[in-house]
Each structure stands twice: as structure tokens, then as C-alpha cells.
Amino acid sequence: MTERKPEMKPLPVPSSRFVRAAKLGGLASSIAGSVMAEGAKSLARGQRPVMSDLLLTPQNALKVADKLAQMRGAAMKMGQLMSMDAGEMLPPELAQIMARLRAEAHFMPPAQLKKVLITAWGPDFLKHFKKFDVHPIAAASIGQVHRAWTKDGRDLAIKVQYPGVRKSIDSDVDNVATLMKISGLVPKGLDISPMLDEAKRQLHEEADYEREGRYLALFGQLKSQSADFTVPALHPDLTTREVLAMSFVEGVPIESLETAPQAERDRVMRLIVDLIFRELFDYRLMQTDPNFANFRYDPATGRVILLDFGATREFPEDFAARYRRLLRAGLDDDMTGVRDAAREIGFLHAEMPADLEALLLDMFRMSVEPLRQPGLYDFGQNDLALRMRDESLALQSHRHHFRFPPVDSLFLQRKFGGVYLLATKLRARIDLRTLVESWL
């Protein structure tokens, strides 16, 4: 099947909770209809239909990806997270389709954008601007970004939240969770309610642009003396819960470094990896969204530009201390110490079967291979991701014993995974062991 590229076009965001619920309900009905049709075809061929094969088809994945991209908001955000977390468990053609949700979304038409800005700034808001570009420079799940120039000389990036996003978060999460269950992506018997509650809390935080503005300003202070990182400046006079105003910073996608000299790729990824450990062990404050778009690169200065602080998370001191013990034991290949630290964090629990605990410990030992290796670790010449994927398939036989670890650790692991994928894409070579030991 040839994948259709997502069509970028101005498309109104459905802002009513009832309309959004109806759209997701219609999607579920459409999937159910295709399951019945495909099941009937299998029976006519004398085959016994397998429910998971009927549900997880390219056609159904395409329906889900298209509908969530149209809806945006928490529904699309949940789909993005689902495609990241479950992508390696899906057949390649399905993972490719769902990955479309991590590309740019559709954007609001100018008329809908104007209504949002009038609500935020008042009907005469244009008097403050010399120019406001109605075509966004970026569009994502919760909002879109516009470039604007004020009459007092400021060059700004204005993030505008889609209408109705915050009010529809809880219902969107519940409805997408239902889709996940009927699609077979969630093992039967697995209680996902703690994860759903946390997803709602996190999304409510991300939809509060005043909160994001405070973290943007805080990271700006933390990096104010850095020669390696740039953080846009907050402009509080134009910031509300639905609109975030910051200075526009020129840069290119971080992935464009794929063609840069090896030394520059290595330097940039070393900075980003070191930043993770600084956030965990020094700041105890981390931007946990692993999206590549949250990093950009300034070719003129060599600086890494940090963006999007809506998913910023503060970690307790004891959480950081437990991770320090876990990583120290991992570097030393001390599996008894790893097991004890993993139990403290909550990755392992007392009721866990011994064979499942052994499997998880083996997976952790595999995951810290890059940290244990002395000298340069070559992200472009390794098969770790494939081996981890193969190992994770064995977890399916233990699905009834799954338990979600503490949410802080899930967000941290997602950030680690995202940075690993970026380093692999850039084929970076880093002395990870020396870098990590400097934090332990």
C-alpha cells in the first residue's frame, strides 16, 4: 500500500465537545463496519478471521490518523503518543501511517484564527502589529505558531491554541482510549486508568500557555549564560492562557544536521545528551516532550535552540537520587544493584513473576550498553533498537502482569528514547560513559 502524504490545508478545528465525541464515535463505527466486512470476506474464503488482523489494517490506521489530524487537540496528542509508544509493536506499514500524526497538522483558517485572537486580546488587537502572518510557520496538536512584528519593533513567534482544546481534553482522552482498546493496542485486563488520569493532567498543563510561559522564562534564566543553547524570550504582555508570545529565533530543523560534518553532529548531540542529565540531576526540571521539533539549530552560531516547554516536569530530589543509583549500578554491570534500584523506582514490584523480572532486567542491561561502552559509542552503527524491539515482543506473553511504573519515570524514559532516536538519525559518536560518569 502506498502511503498518502498528509494534505496541509486550512481546516476548522471542531471546538464543541459533543461534535468531537460524535466524530470519534463515527470513527469507531466506521472501523467496526470495516471489521465486519473483512470478517465476512474471510469466512467466504473458508478462513477463520482473527480479530487483531481485522482491526489493525492499513485502511483502519489511515482512518484513525486522518480523523485525529483533523480534530487536533488532545485527540491528536494521544494519537501521537500512541504511535510513538506502540509504533515498534505494529507492522511497518501501520507504524508508517500512524507516524503521520507526528508530522505537521492542518491549520486553522484565518477567520477562526481571528476569533481566537479577539477572545485573547480584544477586537482591536491588530493596532499593536505592523504585520501578522496569518499562515502559520508551524502547526501541531494543541496549537499553531505565527510570526508577527509589533509596531514597537519586536519580531515574535505567537503560539495560538486551537479553540475548545482545553474544554475537550477529558472527553478526548476517554474517547481515544476507547479506540485504543477496540483496536487491540491495549492488552485485555490491563488497567490503563492511572495513565489516562495522568494524560489528562499533563494535557491540561500543556494547554495552559501562562504556565508554559513561566517555564520558558525559567529555562531562559538557566541558560542565559550558555554559549551553546538559545531559549526564546517570553513576552508576557501578549501572553494569555490561549496565546503564548515569545521572541522569534532563526534556526533550521535539528534533523538537517544529518549532512553536517561528523564533528558537528557529535558536538550537538553531546550537548543534548548532557542537557538531559543536567535537567535530571541539577535542575530536577525537564522538558519531557521528545519531539525532534523541540530542538532547532542555528547554523550561524552553532547553538541549539530549545522550544516548547508545555510538557516541563519537576522531579523530586529522591527521584533523581534513585535514578542515580540505577545508572551507577548499570554502569558497573551490578545487576543486584539494578534490581534494587528498579524496585525503588517502581519498574519492578513484589508480585511480578520471576521470569518477567528477569526479562525486564535483561532489557535494562541491554538499554545501558551505550553507557557501559568505553570510548566513543557509534549511534549510526548499532542494532540496539532492533534488539530492544525483538526483546519487547516477549513481553506480550506477560501482559496480564503489566503494571504502569510511576508516571515520572515514564516521561523520563520517553525523553531518553527520543534523544536516542535523534542521535541515531544524526549518526553521532559520543563518549557516553565519560559523560554520564561526570553526573554520577
N, C-alpha and C positions, 0 to 999 in steps of 0.2 A: 504493500500500500504506500502510495506517495503522500508524504505529509504536506498538507496545505500550510502555507505561511500565514500567520495571523494578519488579518487586514486591519490596518490602522485607519481609523476614521472617527469623526466626532459622533459620539453616541450618548444620548442622555442616560444618566445614572438613575435607575429606579430607586426612589427615596422612601417610598412607603413600605413599612414592614409587611403589610398584607400583600402588596404586589410582589415583593421579594420572596415571601413564603410561597405564593402561588407559582412563581417561576420555578423555584426549586421543586415544588410538588409536581409541576408539569414535567420537569426533567426526570423525576423518579418514575412517573407514569410512562414516559417515553422509553426509558430503559427497561421497565417491566414488560412493555409491549414487544420490544425487540428480543427480550429473553424468550417470551412465549413463541414468537415467530421462529427463532433459531432452534428452539427446542422441538417444535413441530417438524422442522426440516430434518433434524437428526433422527427423530422417530420414523419419519417417512423413509429414511435411508437404512432403517433397521439398526440404528446406533442408539445406545443408551446415553442421553445427554448428561454432561457433567456441569453442575450449576456454576462453578467458578469459571469454566470455559465460556459459558454463555454470558456471564456478567462482564468479565474482563476482556472485551473485544475492542479492537481499534475504533469501531464505529461508536461504541458507548463511551470510550475515553474521549473521543473527539467531541461528542455531545457535551460531556461534563466540562471539558476545557473551554469550549466556546461559550457555554452558558455562564460559567464563573467569570470569564473575562469580560462578558457584557455587564454583569452585575457589579463587579468590583467590590470594594468594601471588605468586610470580614469574610464573606463567602469566598472571594478570590484569594485572600490571605491564607485561609485554611487550605484551599486547593494547592497553593504554592508550597506550604509546609508539608502537605501530604505527598506531593510529588518529590520533594527533597528526601523525606524520611522513608518513603516506600519505593522510591524510584528503582533502587537496585533489586527490589524483590519482584518487580514487574518485568514482563517480557520487553525486550528492547524497543519494539515498535510502540508499545503503550507508554513506556517511560519517555520516549521522544515526544509523543503528543502531549503528555501532561507537563513536560518541561516548557511548553509554550507559555504556561502561566507565569514563568519566571522572566519572560520577555516583557516588552512594554505593553501596557494595556491600551484600550481605547481611551479617548479623552472626551471631556465634557464639551458640548457645543458652546459657542460664545454666549448665547442667550442664558443658558443655565449657569455658566461661569459668572456672568454679570449679577444674577440673582444672589449667588453665594457671597460675592464681594460686597454687594449692597447691604446684605444682612450683617456682614462683619464690620464694614467701615462706614456705612451710611450712603445715601443716594448720590452725594456729590464727591465720591471718593476720587474720581479722575482728576479733580483740581490739584491733587498732590503730585501728579505724574506728568512728566514730559512725554513719556511713551510707556505703554503697557502692551507687551506682545501677547495677543490672545491665543496664539498657537503655543502649546507647552513645549518646553525643552526636554521634559521627562514626564512619564505617566506611569503610575504604579497601582497597587491595590487599594490604598486608602486615600491617596491624593495625587495631584499633578503639580508640576513646577513650571512657573512662568518667569521670564526675565522682564525686569521693569527698571525704568530710570526715573528717579524723582526730580522735581524741579529744583531741589536744593543740592543736586549733584551726586546722589548715591546710585550706584549700579547694584541692583538687588536681584536675588533669586527668591521668588514668592511661592511658597508651597500652599496650595489651596485644597482643603479637604472636600471630598465628594459629599453632596447633601444626603442627609439621612444615615450616614455611616455609623455614627455613634449610637443612634437610637436602635439600629437594627443588629448590633453586634451579637447580643444574646441569642436572638432567633436565628440569625445566620449560622452561628456555630452549631446550634442544635440541629438545624436542617442539614448542614453539610455532614455532621456526624452520622445522621441517619443514612445519607447517601454512602458514606464510607462503610457502614455496616452492611447495607444491602449489596454493595459491590464486592464484598468479601475481603476488603483490605484490612478489616479488624477481625481478629480471631474470635470465634464464638466463646463466650464466657469471660472474656477479658473486660474488666471494669475500667472504662475509659473516662468515667465521670470526673476523677481528680484532674486529668489532663484537660478536659473540656472546661472545667471551672478556671483552671489556670490560663487557658487560652483566652477566655472571656476577660479575665482580669488584665492580661497583657495587652489585649487589643484595645480595651478601654483606656489604658495608659498611652498606647501609641496614638490614639485618636485625640489625645489632649495635647494640642500643639504648644500651649503655655508651659506644660511640663517638659516637653521636648526642648523648648527654648531655654529652660533653666539648665538642662544637661548640656546643651550646645554651648552655653556661656561657660559652664564649669569646665568642660573639656578644652575650651578656648583658653581659659586661665592655666590649666595644667600643661598645655602645650605652647604657651605664649613665648617661652624662651627657646623652643626647639628649632633647630636648623633643618630638621628632617620632615616635620609634619606641618600642615596648614589646616586650621579649622575656621570655617566661615564665621564672621562676627554676627551676633544676634542684633536685630533692630527692634527693640521692644515696643516702640511707639506704633508699629504697624502689625504687631503680633497679637492674635487672639486665640481662643481655643480651636478655631477652624482655619486660621491663616497664620503661617509662620514666615516671617520676613528675616532674611539673612543676606550678608554680602555675597555677590556673585564672585566665584573664584574660577578662573580659567583653568581648564585641565582636559585630559583625554582619558578614556576608559583604561582602567588598570590592566585589562587584558591586552591592550595594544603593545605592552612591553614584550609580548611573545617574540617580536622581531628585534628587540633591543640586544646589545652585546651581553654576553653571559655575565660579565662582572656587574652590570647594572641590574640585571634580573636578580642576581644573588643579593646585591645590596638592598634592594627594595623589599624582597621577601624576608630578609633578615630583620629589617626594621619592623615589618608587620608581625612576624612571629614574636619578636621581643616585646612588641606592644601588648600582645595577649597576656604574657606573663607579668608585665608591668601592671596591666589592668587588674589581674587576679591577685597578685601578691603585694603590690604597692598601693594602687588606688583603691583596690577592692570595689571597683566600679567598672563595668564592662558594657560596651555596645555589643549586644549579643546577636544581632542580625547578620548572618554570614553572606548576604547577597554581595556579589562582586561589585555591584553599582555603588556600594557604600564606600568604596575606595576609588579615588581617581589619581592621576599623576600629572604633575606639572613639568613638561619637558624643559622649560626654561631654567628651572631651579633644581630639578631632581627631587622635589618634595612630594610626599604622599599626602593627598587631600582626604580628610576624614569627613564623611557626610552621614546624615540620618541617625539621630540619637533617640528616636522614639522607643526603641527596644532596649534602652540602657537599663542595667540591672545592678543593684548594690548587693555585694556579698558580705555576709557576717565574717568576722575575723576567724571564728572557729572553722568555718567552711574552707577558707583559704589554707588554714593550718592542716586540715585533713587532706587536702589535695597535695600540699607539700609533702606530707608523709607518703601518700600514694605514689607520687612521682619519684621520690627518693628511693622507695623500695623497688619501683620499676626499673630505675637506672641501675640499681645494684643486682637486679635479677633475683631479688629476695621475695619469692612467691608467698611465703608465710606472712611477711610484712604487707604485701599487696593484698592478700585476703583480709587481713585485719583492718587495713585502711579502707578497703572497698566495703566492708561491713559497716564501718563507722559512717561512711558517706551514704550508704543505703543501696548500693549496687547489688549487694548480696544480702540475704536475710536468712534467719534461722530455719524457716520452713522449706527452704529451697532444697530440692533433691541434690544429692552429691554429684550426679553426672552433669546436671545443669550448672552447678557451681564450677565444676572442673572445666566445662566448655567455656563459660564466661571468663574464667581466669586465663585460659589459653588465648581467647580473643584479646584480652587486655595485654598479655605478653606480646602478642603479635603487633598490637597497635603501637607499642612503645619501641619497636625495633628501630625506627629512625632516631630515637633519642639515645638508645644504647650504643649505636654505632660510633666508634671513634673516628674523628676526621669528618670530611665532607659527606653528607648524605645527598645522593642524586635523586631528586624527586622525579626526574624525567626518565629514569632507567630503573624502575622497580615495578613489581606486580602486587604490591601490598593491598591496594584497593580491591583487586580481583580476588585475592586470597581471603580478605575480610568478608567480601560478599559471599563467597562459597561457604565460609565458616558460618555465616549468619543464617544460611538456609537450614542448617542443622537445628537452629532454634525453633523451627516450626513444630517439631515433634514435642516441644516443651511449652507450647502456647498456653496450656491450662495453668501453668505455674508462673506465668508472666506477672510481674508487678512493676508499676512505674516507679523508678527511683525518684528521689526528691527533685522538684522542678528546677531548682538552681543548677543541679548537675546536668539536666537535660539541655538547658540553654547553653551551658558552658561547652558541653560535648558538641552541640550543633556548631558553635563558633569554631572550635578546634577543627571539626570536619570541613567547614567551609574554607578555612585558611589552608588546610592540607590540599584541597582540590585546586585552590588558586596557585599554590606552589607547584603542583603537578602540571597545571596548564602552562606556567611560565618556565617549566623545566629548570627550576632553581637548584643550586647546590649550596648547602648550608651546613656548617659545623653545629648541629643541633645540640649535641651532648655538652659542648663547652658553653653554649648559650644558656641552656636550661640549668646547668650546674651553677651558673652565676646567680640564679634566683633561689637555689635551694640551700 
